[in-house]
Amino acid sequence: MEEINFVSKEKGIRIDAWLSTKMKEHSRSYVKKLIDDKLILVNGNVVKANYKIDFNDQIIVKLPDAKLLDVVAEDIDVPILYEDEDILVVDKPKGMVVHPAAGNYTGTLVNALMGYCKESLSDINGIIRPGIVHRIDKDTSGVLVIAKNNKSHEILSSKLKEHDIKRVYVALVHGVIKEEYGKIDAPIGRHPVDRKKMSVNTKNGRRAVTYFKVMERFNCHTYIQVTLETGRTHQIRVHMSHIGYPIVGDTVYGRKKEKFDTKGQALHAKILGFVHPTKDKYMEFEAAMPSYFTELKSKLTNEK
């Protein structure tokens, strides 16, 4: 574990703010995490993030060693939309799990990233989720951003927390939506009975906001564009089911039997936009519509 020593020449500044100016390669949120983990000492004592420094404070910062990524690297082809020294933007295929978990220790996006990037991935989320800033479900296809270093990871995570990343999805839902636009503002939490599922939960849920726009109507279905304000687990799937328009192919939150074999929900993460973590430049990426989605739309069009 590396140690960095400082002697303060200022007074009255919060320790987290002061250190973030001295350690510019790390964000303030990272500094706060070090404080929370008791890895920052002032005059030999553990302090809180709101501690205000005094003249000649002796400050020790302990930087934990990076953990070796204990994930099997695999040669799996994943479409790359953009890459530089800080980030990697990919188009995740439908059916691919993002990171290893029970029952899925190989064939995941992380396994593919380890094979492609080797050790050039952030390790903030530990050895199982290197580089993973945000996730989409196994059967949701589309665009994801990967952090190749911890600084980029911290900045992107902060933008996600502040709802400062543009996320646009498209979906096919059961039923014909009459409204042109809609907003769903309903808290999401664990299902009170089935703990593997999420649900609209007014008692224990967290605020969740989804906006949708009708793009095309069919006989019994609607093609919609969805924009997220928040990013709760299964948010779009839960919200659309909640208002009576479940996503086609979603047998968890929608219909148990489907006319079309979509092999999971017809949901695609189409657009991702954000200010680059180091270049301070807005960038927007779009993942092309997968073939199963366009084929299903064609079938619905022919049914009109």
N, C-alpha and C positions, 0 to 999 in steps of 0.2 A: 504494500500500500504506500503510495507516494504522499509525502507531506509537504505542504507549502506554508511558509511563515510570513506573516505581515506584522508591521508595527504601524498603528494608525497615527496619522498626523492631523486628523480632523476630529470633530466632536458633534454629537447630536444627530448623526445619520444612522438609519436602520442598518443593521449588520448585513441583511440580505441585499439591500440596495447598494451598499458600499462595496461588498465583495463582487457583485456582478459588474462593477466598473473596473475592478482590479483583475478580474478573470474573464476577459471579454470573449474567450472561446467557449464560455458556458453561459447559459441563460439564467435569469433570476430564479425561475422555477426549479432549475437544477440545484442552484445554491440552497434554496429553501428545503429541497429534499435532503441535501447533506446535513442541514441543521436539524431537520426532523429525525434523521438517522443518527444524531448525536456525533457527527463526524467533524463538527466545527467547535473548537474550544476558544474561549476568550479568557485570558489570564488563568488558564487551566480549568475553567468551568464550562459546562454545557449551558448554552443560552437558547432563547427562542428567537424566531425570525424578527420580532419587533424590538429586540434589544438595540439600544442606541449606543454607538461606540463613543469612547472617550479618548482623550489624548493619551498616546503611548500605550494603548491596549495591545497586548501580545496575542495575536490571533493565529491559530493553527488550523489549517484546512487539511483534512485527510481525504485523499481521493482513492476510492476503492479500485482494486485491480479489475480490468475487464475480464469477464468470464469467457473461457473458451466455449465456443458454440457447439454443444453436444447434439448436433443434428446431422443425419446422414445426407451428404451431398448427392444429388441425383441429376442425371443429364435429361432434363425434361424441357421441352420447348414451350416457352411462354412468349406470346407476342409482346415486344417492347415498343412503346409509343415514344419514349424519350429517355435519355440518360445523360447525366453529367457526373461530376465528382461528388455531388451531394445527394442527389435523388435518382430514383429509377421509377418510371411510370409504366405500368404494365396493363395489358388487357387480359384479365383472368378468365379462363374458359369456364363454361358451365360444367358443374360436376366436380370441380377441383376445390378441395378444402384449403383454407388459407394457411393454417398452421397445425402442426402435429397435436393430436389429442387422443383420448381413448378410442381405439378402433381405427385410427388414421395416423399412423406413425411414418408412413412413406407416401410418396405421390402427391404431397401437398405443395402449395406455392412456396413455402419456406424451404422445402427440400430442393426445389428448382432454383431458388435464389442462392442457396448455399453452393449449388453446382456452378452457377453462373458468376456470382460475385465473390465467391470464396469467403474471405474474412472481412470484406469491405461492406459491412452492415452494422447498423447501430445495435447496441446490446442493452438498451434501457429496459426493454420488456423481457429481459432474461434470455435463457438459452433456447427456449422453445419458440419464441416469437421475434427473432432478430429482424430488425428493420421494419417491423409491422407497426404502422402508425394507426391504421383503421382497417376494418374488415368488412367483407360482404359475405353473405351466406354461400354455402357450398354450391347450391343450385342457382345462384344469382351470378350472371356473367357481368363483365365490364371493367371499368378503369379503376385502378388503385395506385396510390403513390407509396413508394418504399423509401425509407431513410437509409442512406449509406454511412452516416456518422451520427454521433449523439447530438451534436449541436443542431443539425437539421431536424432530427427527431423531436427535440424539445420545442423548437419553434413551430413545427407543423402541428404537434400535439396541442400547443397553446392556441393556435388558430382554430383547431377543431373545437376546443373547449369554449372559445369565444364566438362560435358559429361564424367564423370568418373564412370558411371554405365553401365554394359553390359545388353542390352535389345535385345532379339532375339525373333522374331515372326515367325509363319508359316501362309500361306494363300493359298487359291485357287482362281485363277483369270481366267477371261474370256480371250480366245485367247491363241495361242501357242507362247511363247517367244522363239525366235531363239537363242539369246545370252545366254551364260552360266552364266554370271555375269553382273551386271549393277549398276550404281550409278546415283541417281537422286538428283541433286542440284538445287532446285527451291524454291524461297521464298513463304511462306504461310501466308495469312492474311484473313480477313473477305471478303466474297464474296461481290462484289460491288453492287449487286442488292438484293440478298437474304441474309439478315444479320444473318440468323440462320445457314448458311453454311459457310464453309471455301473454299478457292480456291488458286491456284497459283496466287500470286499478286506481280508483280514486282515493283509496285509503293509504296505500303504500307505494304507489307509482311515482315516477319522476316525470316532470313536464315533457310532453312530446308534441311537436307541431309539424304537420305535413300539409303541403299545398299540392293540389292537383289541377290539371287543365285537360279538358277533353280534346283529343286530336282527331279522332274518327269514331263513328258509331256504326255498329253492325246490327244484325237482327237481334241477337241475344247477348252481345258483348260490347265492350268499349275499350278503345285504345287511348291510354292517358299518358301524360307527362307528369312526373312527380318531382317536386323540389323539397328537400329537407331543410328545416330550420334547426332541428335537433337530430341526434343520431342514436336513438335507443335500439336495443337489440330487436330485430324483426319488426322495426317500426312501421314500414310501409305495409307489410303483410298484415299486421295486427290492425292498423288503422283502417285499411280498405275493407277488411272483414267486418270490423266494428260498425261501419256505416252501411253494410249490406252488399258490398261489391267486392267479394274475395277475388284474389288473383288466380287466374287460370293455372291449373297444375299444382296449386298449393293445397295438398291434402292434409296439412297440419291445421291451418286456419280457415280452410275453405271446404270444398266438396270432397268427400272421400272417394267418389268415383268420377272420373273425367272422361269426356268424349274424346279428347285429344291426348295422345301420349307425349307430353312435353318433358317427361323425366324431371319433374320439379317445376317450381313456379316460373311463370313467364314474366320475369323481371330482369331488367338489364340496366346496369349503371353506365349511362351513356356519356355524361360530361362531368369532368372534375376541373375546377378552376381555383387557383390560389396564388398568392404572392410568393415567389420563390424564396426559400429560407435564407439564402445568402446574396442573391443577385438583386433583391428588392424590386423585382419585376413581376407583374401579373402574367400568369401563364394559364392557358386553358387547353385541356386535352379531351378528345372525343374517341370513344371506342365504337367501331362499326357494329351495326346490328348483326347479331349472330344468325346463321342460316336457319336454325329451328324457329326463330322468332319471325323472320320474314316469310317463311313457308306457312306458318300458322296464320299470319295476317292474310296471306293470299287465299287460304282456305275459307277464312271468314268473309273475305270480300266476295268470293264466288257464291256464298250462301245468301247474299243480300237479295 
